[in-house]
Amino acid sequence: MKPDTEALKREWLAAAQGIRDQVMSPDVLPVEAMKECSGLELFQKMLRGELPPPPIALTLDFTLVEAEKGRVVFQGHPARAHYNPIGSVHGGYHATLLDSCVACAVQSTLAAGQGYTTIELKVNYLRALTDDVGPVRAEGKIIHVGRQIGTAEGRLYDAAGRLYAHATTTCLIFSL
């Protein structure tokens, strides 16, 4: 039996709005917070509104909605403002949500004082996004995290479970 897609869309939208209602204005994370908190603690503080979401989240209308060790989920709402000249959401929107979820999945495993940067991102586009799709979620999960390299995979899907794109990443891990 298929889940009620419209009910799930409403649930997703309400969850994201609840998080947005308590978050700070977007800004970059203070270096001190990254030195004092694990990656997962940073995301938990963002979800509680104690640390700001990144400025790109405001620009592209997406929100961190779930975080656990090795798994991070962002929710976005594709809009006409994200369209390319040919009438669909620009592929950079897909890539940004996927880059965010896979890299943050790696970050969620890091200890306080560790940082990372994406050194490779591979995106496979499967279908076009439009402003009619409704909310989408980008879910990133760890494949492997070592001392210097972390890898993760991600999926971008809608409330009906349709897959729009998937990605993998390699991240370099370093001390701050």
ROMI-150823 format. One record per residue (C-alpha): x, z, y. Coordinates in steps of 0.1 Angstrom, whole numbers, plus 5000, padded with zeros to 4 digits. Each point is the difference from the previous one (the first is absolute). Layout:
XZY...
END
This chain:
500050005000501449905034500250275027497749965030502349805023498150085031499950374993503850004993500649815033498050275018501950274982503449845009499049965037498850365002503250134984502249805024498050115030500350364990503749974999500149815033498050275017502750264994503249805005502250005030500749705022502249754982503850055005503249994981500950304978502450265016503449984982499850384997496849974979501749764976503050234997497850304993497249864978499949804968498549665001496850134984499850295024500249755030497049814986498050324994500750105036498949665012496850034980499350345016500749885035503250205004502249695003499149675017499249684981502349705008499249785030499649694977497050174984498149995033501149645007498849874966497150264995501250174968500150364990501950214974497250134977501850144969503550134992501550164969503449994985500749644991496749865012498849925036496849825011499249855034496649865010499549725025497149815015500949635004498549875033499849685020502950145021502249954969499149644995502549714999499149665015498549874967497250264999501150284977502050325003503749935006502250064969502050245021497050244998500150004962503850045001500050295025497550204980501949934968503450075015498650335013498550124967503049904978502750145023498050325006499650044962503850014999500150235030497550244983502750084973502850075025501350355008500350145035502949835018499749684981499049675016499549644988499749655012498449694984502649764988497749764982496349935000498349744978496349935006497749784979496949895019496949944977497149945023499249995037498850315020497349965026498250245023497149994975501950174972499650355014502650274994502949934977502550234984503749964994501250224972503750054993501450154969503650084991501849794973503350195002501950225025503750074995502650155023500449695022497349754990496250044997497649734987496250005002497149764996496849975019496549854999497749905029496350014989496550045013497250244990498749754974503550014983500949655010503849965003501249825032503850044996502650204982503650085008503250164989502750165020503650134998501050275024503450145008500150395000502450195022500750335017498850055035
END
